[in-house]
Amino acid sequence: MVQFQAFDSSRLDYCNSVFAGVSSLLQKMQVIQNAAARFDTGARRRDHMTSVLRELHWLPVRQRIGFKTAVMMYKCIHGLAPSYLAAHCKVQTNIILPWSVPSAIHHHVWPTKLPRTKTDYGKRSFAVNGQVVWTSLPTEFRSPDISMDVFKAKLKTFLFNC
């Protein structure tokens, strides 16, 4: 079981963020993940896969991509990512939001304005998709004080409940 799980994670996760927004490929990858989960657990083909994936603590493929993208954004923002990726993640902190009380400064990390794109390829780029994923997270996840381990644990729980 451990050998197959390692194979599953490495093969499904390898560069899978490139497939963000490509639904036909994501469906094929989900079929592969479901087959791996069936093999590991002995589940039957007609069993509902959501419960099997939860039992294995595996996120579905679409959420795995979101998880990896959000973790990479966290690394970029906190100076833990390679410089070629961090260059796409210029952030602003201490923003006073228009709907907030003037005395309440929000100490959350926000990406700068999204780059303009004209193609679907551009929308799927890390510079755009990473910021979209990051801003879709609850504000408590974007706090600059949160550690990587706490961030990952909260993020995985959040994505399991989506």
C-alpha positions in Angstrom: 0.0 0.0 0.0 2.8 2.5 0.9 4.5 1.9 -2.5 1.4 2.6 -4.5 0.5 5.7 -2.4 4.0 7.1 -3.1 3.6 6.4 -6.8 0.1 8.0 -6.8 1.2 11.2 -5.1 4.4 11.7 -7.1 2.8 11.0 -10.5 -0.5 12.9 -9.9 1.2 15.9 -8.3 4.1 16.3 -10.7 3.4 19.6 -12.4 -0.3 19.3 -11.9 -0.7 23.0 -11.4 -0.2 23.3 -15.1 -3.5 21.6 -15.6 -5.5 24.2 -13.5 -8.6 25.0 -15.5 -8.3 22.1 -18.0 -11.3 20.1 -17.1 -10.9 17.2 -19.5 -7.4 16.4 -18.2 -8.5 16.9 -14.6 -11.3 14.3 -15.2 -8.8 11.8 -16.5 -6.4 12.4 -13.6 -9.4 12.0 -11.2 -10.2 8.6 -12.8 -6.5 7.5 -12.2 -6.7 8.7 -8.6 -9.9 6.9 -8.0 -8.4 3.7 -9.4 -5.4 4.0 -7.1 -7.7 4.6 -4.1 -9.7 1.5 -5.1 -6.5 -0.5 -5.3 -5.3 0.7 -1.9 -8.5 0.1 -0.1 -10.1 -2.7 -2.0 -13.2 -0.6 -2.7 -15.6 -1.7 -5.4 -16.1 0.2 -8.6 -19.6 1.3 -7.5 -18.5 2.6 -4.1 -18.7 6.3 -3.7 -15.2 7.7 -4.0 -15.5 10.8 -1.8 -15.6 8.6 1.3 -12.8 6.4 0.1 -10.6 9.4 -0.6 -11.4 10.9 2.8 -10.5 7.6 4.4 -7.1 7.8 2.7 -6.8 11.6 3.5 -6.4 12.3 -0.2 -7.8 15.5 -1.7 -9.5 15.1 -5.1 -7.3 16.2 -8.0 -8.9 19.7 -8.4 -8.4 20.4 -4.7 -4.9 19.0 -4.8 -4.0 21.5 -7.5 -5.5 24.3 -5.4 -3.6 23.1 -2.3 -0.3 23.0 -4.1 -0.9 26.5 -5.7 -1.9 28.0 -2.3 1.2 26.4 -0.6 3.5 27.8 -3.3 1.9 31.3 -2.9 2.5 31.0 0.9 6.1 30.2 0.2 6.5 33.1 -2.3 4.9 35.6 0.2 7.1 34.4 3.1 10.3 34.3 1.1 10.6 30.5 1.0 10.1 30.0 -2.8 12.6 30.3 -5.7 13.1 33.9 -6.8 11.7 33.2 -10.3 8.3 32.4 -8.7 8.5 35.0 -6.0 8.9 37.7 -8.6 5.3 37.0 -9.6 4.0 37.5 -6.1 4.5 41.1 -5.1 2.2 41.6 -2.1 0.8 44.5 -0.1 0.3 44.3 3.6 -1.7 46.5 6.1 -4.5 47.4 3.8 -7.4 49.3 5.1 -10.4 47.8 3.3 -13.1 50.2 2.2 -15.8 48.4 4.2 -13.7 48.3 7.4 -13.8 50.7 10.4 -11.0 53.4 9.9 -9.3 52.2 13.2 -9.2 48.6 12.0 -6.1 47.9 9.9 -6.1 44.4 8.4 -2.7 42.8 8.8 -3.3 40.3 6.0 -1.2 39.7 3.0 -2.9 40.5 -0.4 -1.4 40.1 -3.8 -1.1 43.1 -6.0 -3.3 43.8 -9.0 -3.7 40.8 -11.3 -1.7 41.0 -14.5 -3.8 41.4 -17.7 -4.2 38.3 -19.8 -5.9 37.8 -23.2 -5.8 34.1 -23.4 -6.8 31.1 -21.3 -3.2 30.1 -21.0 -2.5 33.5 -19.3 -5.3 32.9 -16.9 -3.8 29.6 -15.9 -0.4 31.0 -15.3 1.0 31.0 -11.8 1.1 34.8 -11.7 -2.7 34.9 -12.2 -4.0 31.6 -10.9 -1.8 31.8 -7.8 -3.3 35.1 -6.8 -6.8 34.0 -7.6 -6.4 30.9 -5.4 -4.8 33.0 -2.6 -7.5 35.6 -2.5 -10.2 32.9 -2.5 -8.9 31.6 0.8 -10.5 32.8 4.1 -8.7 35.8 5.6 -7.4 33.9 8.6 -5.2 31.8 6.2 -3.6 35.0 4.8 -2.3 36.3 8.1 1.5 36.9 7.9 1.9 35.3 11.4 0.6 31.9 10.5 3.3 29.1 10.3 3.6 26.8 7.3 2.5 23.7 9.2 -0.6 25.4 10.6 -1.4 26.9 7.1 -1.2 23.5 5.5 -3.3 21.8 8.1 -6.0 24.5 8.0 -5.9 24.5 4.2 -6.3 20.8 3.8 -9.2 20.8 6.3 -10.8 23.7 4.4 -10.5 22.0 1.0 -11.9 18.7 2.4 -15.0 20.6 3.5 -15.4 22.5 0.2 
